[in-house]
């Protein structure tokens, strides 16, 4: 006896399954927007073949500096199934951090916009955990894990694969609708969801504003950054002495750098965030240059108790302040 399903029944079942998955994906995205995310996209959890050669070339050229962790677990970075067993889908999200206000003193040391408020690792991870609970309770029981710069996951690659934007010449993800001042996070789940099979084409064209504006010439080629020349790397990642050859080129950046994003035409679309946790400490935006330079540890702890700036610690921030101050005094 032929026990195969009749073709019609098989096709109907598959269509029904696909429709259900599409509805699940739509509900997940709806919840993501409800949680305050700018955008949400879904990819199939598989090997990032297109990223392999790019990542290996960057590492082989030793453009990662002292970030030795970038050279570890390369296969994991390229395949989420090696990080999370049973992974089937990668849900990528964007969270706006474009500030509602700016530092008041024109000559004050400049803090990267992403560090104004509460450390984004906690804010974004909390929201991703809420999204995971929603999926488990309202969509389908499953296992999942949120990722926010805490494991070898290529955030920008997954976001681009999910159709949330393209990687610009400065290596940041750019969204047609929102610019680039946002955090990227992932929720990897063992639930099969329909992938957003769309690719946002590169809209940078012949524009080189980010490359031209970088004061340390860290963008050595389109989509290639020499971390050792990057102000963000120098002021955050580097643990020892700052590169003296870059003296006078920081443009008063003291923690991170937004220059390549500030000059990007796509960021004319950036709108202030609505996330209370990203609001700065009341004293922070009014600090004068002298107050920055004379900062002691109690004030540092008060201003940055829950901030990403704690990553560099008080000693690291003082090192950065002294570096830009000595440069201005020698002019």
C-alpha positions as a printed Julia matrix, in Angstrom:
331×3 Matrix{Float64}:
  0.0    0.0    0.0
  1.27   3.46  -0.87
  1.62   5.31   2.45
  2.84   8.6    0.99
  0.72  11.7    1.63
 -1.31  12.85  -1.29
  0.38  15.84  -2.95
 -2.53  18.14  -2.21
 -2.53  17.35   1.5
  1.25  17.8    1.72
  1.17  21.18   0.0
 -1.73  22.4    2.12
  0.08  21.37   5.28
  3.23  23.2    4.26
  1.32  26.34   3.29
 -0.54  26.22   6.59
  2.73  25.87   8.47
  4.3   28.77   6.59
  1.3   31.0    7.26
  1.51  30.19  10.96
  5.22  31.0   11.02
  4.61  34.27   9.2
  2.03  35.2   11.82
  4.48  34.29  14.59
  7.17  36.48  13.04
  4.73  39.38  12.69
  3.74  39.11  16.36
  7.4   39.03  17.44
  8.15  42.18  15.45
  5.05  43.88  16.82
  6.22  43.11  20.36
  9.72  44.37  19.53
  8.29  47.74  18.49
  6.18  47.77  21.64
  9.37  47.32  23.69
 10.85  50.4   22.04
 13.08  48.88  19.36
 13.55  50.87  16.15
 13.46  47.82  13.94
 13.48  44.04  14.04
 14.46  41.42  11.46
 14.88  37.65  11.33
 17.6   35.48   9.77
 18.12  31.75   9.53
 20.83  30.65  11.99
 23.49  29.3    9.67
 27.09  29.9    8.58
 28.05  33.46   7.6
 30.06  32.43   4.57
 30.32  35.96   3.13
 31.9   37.27   6.34
 34.57  34.59   6.63
 37.16  36.0    4.23
 36.58  39.59   5.38
 37.07  38.73   9.05
 40.11  36.55   8.42
 41.74  39.22   6.23
 41.21  41.88   8.93
 42.71  39.61  11.59
 45.64  38.54   9.4
 46.5   42.19   8.82
 46.5   42.6   12.61
 44.13  45.55  12.42
 42.43  44.44  15.66
 45.3   45.7   17.85
 45.21  44.37  21.41
 41.68  43.0   21.03
 42.95  39.42  21.16
 39.43  38.16  21.81
 38.56  39.0   18.2
 40.99  36.32  17.0
 39.51  33.69  19.31
 36.47  31.56  18.49
 36.42  32.69  14.86
 34.24  29.75  13.82
 31.76  30.65  16.56
 31.59  34.21  15.24
 30.62  32.83  11.87
 28.14  30.17  13.02
 25.65  30.81  15.87
 24.85  27.1   16.08
 28.27  26.7   17.74
 27.35  29.24  20.41
 23.77  28.19  21.08
 22.9   24.54  20.61
 19.87  23.97  18.44
 19.86  27.54  17.1
 17.44  27.97  14.22
 16.68  31.68  14.03
 18.51  34.93  14.77
 16.23  37.82  15.7
 18.11  41.11  15.26
 16.95  44.38  16.83
 17.99  48.04  16.74
 17.67  50.38  19.72
 17.98  54.13  19.24
 20.4   56.11  21.42
 20.53  59.44  19.58
 20.47  61.96  22.44
 17.88  64.57  23.27
 20.55  67.06  24.35
 24.25  67.75  23.87
 27.15  68.83  26.04
 26.82  72.53  26.79
 30.44  73.68  26.88
 31.96  73.89  23.41
 35.46  73.24  24.76
 34.51  70.35  27.06
 36.07  66.91  26.47
 33.68  65.0   24.23
 31.9   61.87  25.37
 30.49  59.47  22.77
 26.71  59.78  22.53
 26.17  56.13  23.33
 27.69  56.61  26.8
 25.47  59.44  28.03
 23.08  57.25  29.98
 22.86  53.8   31.52
 25.13  51.07  30.13
 23.37  49.8   27.0
 24.39  46.2   27.7
 21.89  46.05  30.57
 19.12  48.06  28.9
 19.22  46.1   25.66
 19.59  42.72  27.34
 16.59  43.41  29.6
 14.46  44.22  26.58
 15.65  41.12  24.72
 14.79  38.98  27.74
 11.31  40.48  27.73
 11.01  39.63  24.05
 12.15  36.07  24.75
  9.54  35.65  27.52
  6.87  36.91  25.16
  7.9   34.37  22.52
  7.94  31.54  25.05
  4.58  32.47  26.56
  2.64  33.82  23.6
  4.18  32.26  20.5
  5.65  28.85  21.26
  7.73  27.26  24.04
 11.37  27.45  23.01
 14.88  28.04  24.25
 16.7   31.25  23.51
 19.54  33.5   24.53
 20.06  37.27  24.15
 23.38  38.65  22.9
 24.64  42.21  23.41
 28.39  42.41  22.72
 28.8   39.64  25.29
 29.75  36.73  23.05
 31.38  36.15  19.64
 28.42  37.28  17.53
 28.84  39.51  14.46
 26.05  41.96  15.22
 26.28  44.07  12.07
 26.46  41.06   9.77
 23.31  39.56  11.25
 21.45  42.86  11.19
 22.39  43.37   7.53
 21.35  39.8    6.71
 17.98  40.51   8.33
 17.5   43.5    6.04
 17.88  46.17   8.71
 20.51  48.16   6.82
 23.89  47.99   5.12
 27.43  48.26   6.46
 28.78  51.7    5.6
 32.33  52.69   4.73
 32.91  53.48   8.42
 31.89  49.85   9.22
 28.77  50.88  11.13
 25.36  49.59  10.09
 23.26  52.28   8.39
 19.49  52.13   8.22
 17.67  53.92   5.4
 14.99  55.02   7.86
 17.06  55.72  10.99
 20.71  56.47  10.19
 23.25  54.71  12.43
 22.96  55.97  16.01
 21.55  52.74  17.43
 22.65  49.66  19.32
 22.34  46.2   17.78
 21.34  43.1   19.7
 20.3   39.53  18.91
 18.0   36.92  20.28
 19.01  33.47  19.1
 16.27  30.88  19.46
 15.69  27.23  18.62
 12.37  28.17  17.03
 12.16  28.06  13.24
 10.89  31.36  11.92
 10.66  32.68   8.34
 13.76  34.68   7.42
 13.48  38.2    6.05
 15.09  37.44   2.73
 15.79  41.02   1.77
 19.06  42.81   1.23
 19.41  46.55   1.65
 21.76  47.73  -1.08
 24.76  49.88  -0.26
 23.61  53.51  -0.46
 27.01  55.09   0.33
 27.77  55.57  -3.33
 30.82  57.76  -3.95
 30.51  59.56  -0.6
 33.71  59.49   1.49
 32.78  61.93   4.25
 33.46  59.44   7.04
 36.86  58.51   5.62
 37.83  62.15   5.06
 36.64  63.32   8.49
 38.44  60.72  10.61
 41.2   62.76  12.33
 43.45  59.74  12.86
 42.82  58.23   9.39
 41.61  55.0   10.98
 39.35  54.09   8.04
 42.08  52.69   5.82
 39.69  51.5    3.09
 35.91  51.34   2.64
 34.57  49.03   5.38
 38.06  48.53   6.85
 39.09  50.17  10.12
 42.56  49.96  11.63
 41.51  49.66  15.26
 44.91  50.82  16.48
 44.3   54.24  14.92
 40.65  54.45  15.98
 39.91  56.93  18.78
 37.28  54.59  20.25
 39.84  51.78  20.47
 42.48  54.08  21.95
 40.2   55.56  24.62
 38.33  52.38  25.57
 39.96  49.14  24.48
 43.64  50.03  24.89
 44.83  49.31  28.42
 48.33  50.8   28.32
 49.71  54.11  27.13
 47.97  55.91  24.29
 49.7   56.1   20.91
 51.87  59.22  21.04
 51.83  59.47  17.24
 48.13  60.34  17.56
 48.76  63.18  20.0
 46.71  66.23  19.03
 44.41  64.24  16.72
 41.68  63.19  19.16
 39.66  66.41  18.74
 39.0   66.3   22.49
 37.35  62.86  22.33
 37.76  61.34  25.78
 35.64  58.18  25.6
 34.65  56.77  22.23
 34.19  58.8   19.06
 31.23  59.74  16.85
 33.0   61.75  14.16
 32.46  59.28  11.3
 28.77  59.06  12.19
 28.3   62.78  12.81
 29.35  63.61   9.24
 27.28  60.85   7.62
 24.38  62.34   5.6
 22.15  59.43   6.59
 22.21  60.63  10.2
 20.19  63.66   9.21
 17.38  61.14   9.71
 18.33  60.49  13.35
 15.65  61.42  15.85
 16.02  61.66  19.66
 15.44  58.41  21.55
 12.58  57.92  24.0
 14.43  55.62  26.38
 14.52  57.0   29.96
 17.56  54.84  30.79
 19.61  56.66  28.16
 19.06  60.09  29.69
 22.34  61.49  31.1
 23.09  62.31  34.7
 21.8   65.88  35.35
 25.33  67.18  36.0
 27.03  65.51  33.05
 26.01  67.71  30.15
 26.86  70.93  31.99
 30.42  69.98  32.96
 32.98  72.59  31.95
 36.41  71.72  30.62
 38.0   72.54  33.98
 35.5   70.33  35.81
 36.34  67.46  33.48
 40.08  67.95  33.94
 39.78  68.21  37.72
 37.43  65.24  38.05
 38.07  63.1   41.12
 36.99  59.54  41.79
 33.86  60.42  43.83
 32.54  62.57  40.97
 33.46  59.87  38.45
 31.51  57.3   40.49
 28.53  59.65  40.8
 28.34  60.47  37.1
 29.16  57.07  35.66
 27.92  54.6   38.29
 25.68  52.82  35.76
 27.42  54.02  32.6
 29.48  52.23  29.96
 32.25  54.7   30.88
 32.98  52.48  33.89
 34.57  50.11  31.41
 37.63  52.33  31.16
 37.63  52.94  34.95
 38.6   56.19  36.63
 42.29  55.7   35.86
 41.57  55.14  32.17
 39.42  58.25  31.89
 42.09  60.35  33.64
 44.67  58.97  31.2
 42.49  60.06  28.28
 41.86  63.49  29.81
 45.56  64.07  30.37
 46.32  63.0   26.8
 43.97  65.53  25.19
 44.9   68.23  27.72
 48.62  67.9   27.08
 47.93  68.13  23.36
 45.96  71.36  23.75
 48.62  72.86  26.03
 51.33  72.13  23.46
 49.47  73.92  20.65
